[in-house]
C-alpha cells in the first residue's frame, strides 16, 4: 500500500523514537498473549488423547464418565484419580501454567497466601489462587476495558465537539453550559451510591465512566472545528452545496484527529488506572474477578505477603510506562515542528 508523504513522514518519526517504538511492540506482545489467556493459564488440558479419541476440554466440558470415572459431573483434571485414568490409556497436553484465575490450590505446603515457589511462580493470594494466572487475566480485562472506554469516549467526545465547533452560536453555548454542570458531578460519590443498589460489573462500570470520560476530548477537537469552519476550503464546500455532515466528518475531522490521536494513549492509561483504583476501593468488578486493583488491595491487607502488592504495583507501572512512552512517540509523530532523524 502506497503511503502519502505526510503519513510516511509521521511513521518515520514514530519509528525514530526507539523508546516509543519498542514500547508499542512490547505492549502488543503482552496484550496478544493475554487475549489467549485460556491457552496460557488454565486448570484444563489443551488436548487429551484417550482411547484413540481426541478431546478439547477448553472448548467443551466432559463428564468424568467419559474417561472411566464414576460421576456425570464435569471432570476435575487436576485430581490424581482422574489423571491416572487418562494417563493409563492416553496422555494430556497442559498449558504452561496449570491454574485458572479462579483455581484454588488445595495442596499448599503452608497457609495462604504462600510465597513464590516452583509451582506458583509469583506465589498465591489469600484465597490460595495462583497470582501469575490472575495477573494474566487481570491484564487482559484491564486493557480491554481501557481500549473500549477510550474508543467509545473518543467517538462520543469528537461527535459532540464537532457539533459545537462547527455550528457555534447558541448550540455551542448550550453544550458548554451542560459540560460545565455535568463535569461538576462527583463521580466517586455517584459510584458509591449506585454500588449500594446495583452490583457493579464490566459493562455497568463502562457505561457509567463513559458518561463522564467523553468530555476530555471535547476541548481540543472543538477548538479545531472553531478554527477550521471559517477556512477557505470549508467556505468553498458550502458554496458547492456540500452537506454539513459531509463537511464536518470528511473535510474538517481529519485535521482535528491529530489532536485526538495524540491524546488517546494517555486516555487509555488513565482508563486502566481508573479501573484499578475502583477495584482497589471495592467499587469495581465483582468479587472474585481477576483484577490488578484487587491484587493491590490484597497486598495492603496482607503485609506479611509482600509479593502481592509488589506484583500489582510493577504490573500496573509497566502498563502505564509503556503507554506513556507510546503516547510520547505518537505526539512527536504528529508534531509538524519535529524533524526526521
Secondary structure, DSSP 8 states (H G I E B T S, - for coil): ----HHHHHHHHHHHH-HHHHHHHHHHHHHHHHHHTHHHHB-SS-SEEEETTEEE-TTTS--BGGGGT-S-SSB--TTSHHHHHHHHHSEEEE--SB---TT-B----SSSSS----SSSTT-B-TTSBBHHHHHHHHHHHHHHHHHHHHHHHHHHHHHHHHHHHHH-HHHHHHHHHHHHHHHTS-HHHHHHHHHTTS---HHHHHHHHHHHHGGGGHHHHHHHHHHHTTSHHHHHHHHTT--HHHIIIIIIHHHHHHHHHHHHHHHHHHHHHHHHHHHHHT-SS-TTS--HHHHHHHHHH-TT-HHHHHHHHHHHHHHHHHHHHHHHHHHHHT-TT----
